[in-house]
């Protein structure tokens, strides 16, 4: 059993401080708070966190993401409870932390110890180890939400091809693997043509270069080629996807790295009955999180997670953030926060 005495007086963290002079990212040691937990709070020893695009923005002090200063980024984490004042959560329990305020409005997972409200936690599924949980992380969770939404709207493997945009990013690559495992014909769309071989290995039946795919013409509709799509980038790519849907197709949208504006008419929706579903992983309630995490730990657990995952130390995070924001990485980055994570 873990006990509160196992918490050192100082522990590792990465902190972002925004001031009039700019943004300062500091890796170092945080001092343990001497005050006890508030009512219904839990203290967790963080074993692993991950790097999502939202984390990268927070690490640069983006005012729309880093809502407090100083802030420890990290919108997801997995660890072991070391103190608890929340009913039904016991010391020694393995848990996943994810909440819309975690890593944005309240310090997140890029630190060895964190205190959060107990209702932010869900139990780590018994068939999933901590490293697997953060190999999926928020990206895998969002991918699972997107696949569920396609299924709810009637998109089945027999319906036809499903497009995945931003296919080498965290959500895109997880979506590609999930869809392939479930029997879908996946068409991956990516700006990283050097990753074509990897995308094929992970389950993409076809790969289209982003520049060849985007259609900037004023045509309101394009040839219907997809029964479903998971869009992770927004902008002209999402516009082209929507115009390329078959009748009664469904598109999920969860990102805007390529832009937040859509150049569209209403015709895909009223002439083809296309459905556009927004995916908001941050706002999912606790029962919904449990359901999706349990699916990722059981019938939706894919075998290729190690191939898409790179493990790094907390000290290496800033270098990965810079490359992520420059579009120079692919896959998932798993942060080993505590040295005794296994």
C-alpha positions in Angstrom: 0.0 0.0 0.0 1.1 3.6 -0.8 1.0 5.9 2.2 1.2 9.7 2.5 4.7 9.4 4.0 5.9 8.2 0.6 5.5 11.8 -0.7 8.8 13.6 -0.7 9.2 17.2 0.2 10.2 18.0 -3.4 9.3 16.4 -6.6 9.7 16.9 -10.4 7.4 19.1 -12.4 7.3 21.1 -15.6 5.7 24.5 -15.1 4.7 27.3 -17.5 4.7 30.8 -16.3 3.1 33.6 -18.3 4.1 37.2 -17.6 4.4 40.6 -19.3 7.9 39.5 -20.5 6.6 36.4 -22.3 6.3 32.7 -21.4 8.8 30.9 -19.3 8.9 27.1 -19.2 10.7 25.7 -16.1 11.6 22.2 -15.4 12.6 21.6 -11.8 11.4 20.6 -8.4 8.1 21.6 -6.8 7.7 21.9 -3.0 5.2 19.6 -1.4 2.2 21.5 0.0 2.1 21.3 3.7 -1.7 21.7 3.9 -3.8 18.6 3.8 -6.3 17.6 1.1 -9.5 19.4 0.8 -12.7 17.5 1.4 -13.4 15.0 -1.5 -9.9 15.5 -3.0 -7.4 12.7 -3.8 -3.6 12.9 -4.2 -2.1 10.8 -6.9 1.4 9.7 -7.6 1.7 10.2 -11.4 3.4 7.3 -13.2 2.7 8.4 -16.8 1.3 11.3 -18.7 1.3 12.1 -22.4 1.6 14.9 -24.9 -1.5 16.0 -26.8 -1.7 19.0 -29.1 -3.6 20.8 -26.4 -0.7 20.2 -24.1 1.7 21.6 -26.6 -0.3 24.8 -26.8 -0.5 25.0 -23.0 3.3 24.6 -22.8 3.6 27.7 -24.9 1.3 29.7 -22.7 -1.5 29.8 -25.2 -4.1 32.0 -23.5 -7.1 30.0 -24.7 -5.6 26.8 -23.2 -3.3 27.8 -20.3 -6.0 29.5 -18.2 -3.9 30.0 -15.1 -0.3 31.0 -14.4 1.7 29.3 -13.3 0.4 26.1 -14.9 1.6 22.5 -15.0 0.3 21.2 -18.3 -0.8 17.6 -19.0 -4.5 17.0 -19.7 -4.3 13.3 -18.9 -2.3 11.1 -16.4 -2.3 7.7 -14.8 -1.1 6.9 -11.4 -1.6 5.5 -7.9 -3.6 7.1 -5.1 -1.5 8.0 -2.1 -4.0 10.0 -0.1 -7.8 10.1 -0.4 -10.6 12.1 1.1 -13.1 10.8 -1.5 -15.6 8.0 -0.8 -14.9 4.7 -2.7 -11.4 5.7 -3.8 -8.8 4.0 -1.7 -5.0 4.4 -1.2 -3.2 2.1 -3.5 -5.8 2.2 -6.3 -4.6 2.8 -9.9 -6.5 5.6 -11.6 -6.8 7.6 -14.8 -7.1 11.4 -14.5 -8.8 13.5 -17.2 -11.1 16.4 -16.9 -11.8 19.6 -18.8 -10.0 21.7 -16.2 -7.0 19.3 -15.7 -3.9 20.8 -17.3 -5.7 24.0 -18.3 -7.5 25.7 -15.4 -5.9 23.5 -12.8 -2.3 22.0 -12.9 -2.1 18.7 -14.7 -0.1 15.6 -15.2 3.4 16.8 -15.9 4.4 16.5 -12.2 5.1 13.6 -9.9 2.3 14.3 -7.5 -1.1 15.9 -8.1 -4.2 16.7 -6.1 -7.6 16.7 -7.8 -11.3 16.3 -6.9 -12.1 12.6 -6.6 -14.9 12.7 -9.2 -12.2 13.5 -11.8 -10.8 10.0 -11.5 -11.8 6.7 -13.0 -10.3 3.3 -12.1 -7.7 2.0 -14.4 -9.3 -1.0 -16.1 -7.9 -4.2 -14.7 -6.8 -5.5 -18.1 -4.9 -2.3 -18.9 -1.5 -1.3 -17.5 -0.5 2.3 -16.9 1.7 2.6 -19.9 -1.1 1.4 -22.2 -3.5 3.9 -20.7 -1.3 6.8 -21.6 -0.2 5.3 -25.0 -3.9 5.8 -25.7 -4.3 9.0 -23.6 -6.7 11.7 -24.7 -5.9 11.1 -28.3 -7.0 7.4 -28.2 -10.0 8.4 -26.1 -11.0 11.0 -28.7 -10.5 8.4 -31.5 -12.8 6.0 -29.7 -15.4 8.7 -29.3 -15.2 9.4 -33.0 -15.5 5.7 -34.0 -18.5 5.3 -31.6 -20.2 8.4 -33.2 -19.8 6.8 -36.7 -21.3 3.6 -35.5 -24.3 5.4 -33.8 -25.0 7.2 -37.1 -25.0 3.9 -39.0 -21.6 3.8 -40.6 -20.5 0.2 -40.7 -17.7 -1.6 -42.5 -20.1 -2.6 -45.2 -21.1 1.0 -45.8 -17.9 1.9 -47.7 -14.7 3.7 -47.1 -13.9 5.9 -44.1 -11.5 8.8 -44.3 -9.1 9.8 -41.5 -7.5 13.2 -41.8 -4.3 14.2 -40.0 -3.7 10.5 -40.0 -0.2 10.6 -38.5 -1.2 12.7 -35.5 -2.3 11.2 -32.2 -6.0 11.1 -32.8 -5.5 10.2 -36.5 -3.2 7.3 -36.0 -5.3 5.9 -33.2 -8.4 6.2 -35.3 -6.7 4.4 -38.2 -5.8 1.5 -36.0 -9.2 1.2 -34.4 -11.1 1.4 -37.7 -8.8 -1.2 -39.3 -9.2 -3.6 -36.4 -13.0 -3.2 -36.6 -13.0 -4.1 -40.3 -13.3 -0.7 -42.0 -11.7 0.2 -45.3 -9.6 3.2 -44.1 -8.4 6.0 -46.4 -5.7 8.0 -44.6 -5.1 11.6 -45.5 -1.8 13.1 -44.4 0.6 15.9 -45.2 3.5 13.6 -44.2 4.1 11.6 -47.3 7.2 10.0 -45.8 4.8 8.2 -43.4 2.9 6.4 -46.1 4.5 3.0 -45.4 3.8 3.3 -41.7 0.2 4.2 -42.3 -0.2 1.1 -44.5 1.3 -1.1 -41.8 -1.1 0.3 -39.2 -4.2 -0.4 -41.3 -4.7 2.2 -43.9 -5.9 0.6 -47.1 -5.1 3.8 -49.1 -3.1 6.9 -48.4 -3.8 10.3 -50.1 -1.4 13.2 -49.8 -3.2 16.2 -48.2 -2.2 18.7 -51.0 -3.6 16.3 -53.6 -6.8 15.8 -51.6 -7.8 19.4 -50.7 -10.3 20.9 -53.2 -10.4 24.7 -53.1 -12.9 25.1 -55.9 -16.3 26.7 -55.4 -18.1 23.5 -56.2 -20.7 22.8 -53.5 -20.4 19.0 -53.9 -17.7 16.6 -55.0 -17.9 13.0 -56.1 -19.2 10.9 -53.1 -16.4 8.7 -52.0 -16.7 8.3 -48.2 -19.4 6.8 -46.1 -17.8 8.2 -43.0 -14.8 10.3 -41.9 -12.9 11.3 -38.8 -11.4 14.7 -39.2 -8.7 15.9 -36.8 -7.5 19.1 -38.6 -10.5 21.3 -39.7 -10.1 24.0 -42.3 -10.0 23.2 -46.0 -9.4 19.5 -45.3 -12.7 19.2 -43.4 -14.6 21.3 -46.1 -13.3 18.9 -48.8 -14.3 15.8 -46.7 -17.8 17.1 -46.1 -18.3 17.8 -49.8 -17.0 14.3 -50.6 -19.4 12.3 -48.5 -21.9 9.8 -49.8 -25.6 10.0 -49.1 -26.3 9.7 -45.3 -22.6 9.8 -44.5 -21.2 11.0 -41.2 -18.2 13.2 -40.4 -16.8 13.7 -36.9 -14.7 16.8 -36.2 -12.3 17.2 -33.2 -9.5 19.6 -34.2 -8.6 22.8 -36.0 -4.8 22.7 -36.6 -5.5 23.5 -40.3 -8.0 26.3 -39.5 -11.3 27.0 -37.8 -13.1 28.3 -40.8 -15.2 26.2 -43.2 -15.8 27.1 -46.8 -19.1 25.3 -47.5 -22.6 25.5 -48.7 -25.6 23.8 -47.1 -25.9 21.4 -50.0 -24.0 18.4 -48.5 -26.5 18.5 -45.6 -29.7 19.0 -47.4 -29.0 17.1 -50.7 -27.0 14.2 -49.3 -28.2 14.1 -45.7 -24.6 14.4 -44.3 -24.2 14.5 -40.5 -21.4 16.6 -38.9 -20.7 15.5 -35.3 -18.5 17.6 -33.0 -16.3 15.5 -30.7 -15.6 17.1 -27.3 -13.5 14.7 -25.2 -13.0 17.2 -22.3 -16.7 17.4 -21.5 -17.5 13.7 -21.2 -19.1 12.8 -17.9 -17.6 10.2 -15.6 -19.8 7.3 -16.6 -19.1 8.0 -20.3 -15.3 8.0 -19.6 -15.5 4.7 -17.8 -17.4 3.1 -20.7 -14.9 4.3 -23.3 -11.9 3.4 -21.3 -13.2 -0.1 -20.6 -13.8 -0.6 -24.4 -10.2 0.5 -25.1 -9.0 -2.0 -22.5 -11.0 -4.9 -23.8 -12.6 -5.4 -27.2 -11.0 -2.3 -28.7 -7.5 -2.9 -27.5 -5.2 -2.9 -30.5 -1.9 -4.8 -30.7 0.1 -2.0 -32.4 0.2 0.5 -29.6 4.0 0.0 -29.0 4.7 0.8 -32.7 3.1 4.3 -32.4 4.4 5.1 -29.0 7.7 6.8 -28.1 8.5 6.9 -24.3 10.3 10.0 -23.0 11.3 11.6 -19.7 9.8 14.7 -18.3 13.0 16.5 -19.0 12.6 15.9 -22.8 9.1 17.3 -23.1 10.0 20.8 -24.3 11.9 19.4 -27.3 8.9 17.3 -28.3 6.5 20.2 -27.9 8.5 22.3 -30.3 8.5 19.6 -32.9 4.8 18.9 -32.4 3.9 22.5 -33.0 6.1 22.6 -36.1 4.4 19.5 -37.5 7.6 17.4 -37.3 6.4 14.4 -35.3 3.9 11.6 -35.6 2.3 9.1 -33.3 2.0 9.2 -29.5 4.5 10.4 -26.9 4.3 8.7 -23.5 5.9 10.6 -20.6 7.4 8.5 -17.8 6.9 11.0 -15.0 8.0 8.8 -12.0 11.2 6.9 -12.2 9.6 3.8 -10.6 6.8 3.6 -13.2 6.8 0.1 -14.8 
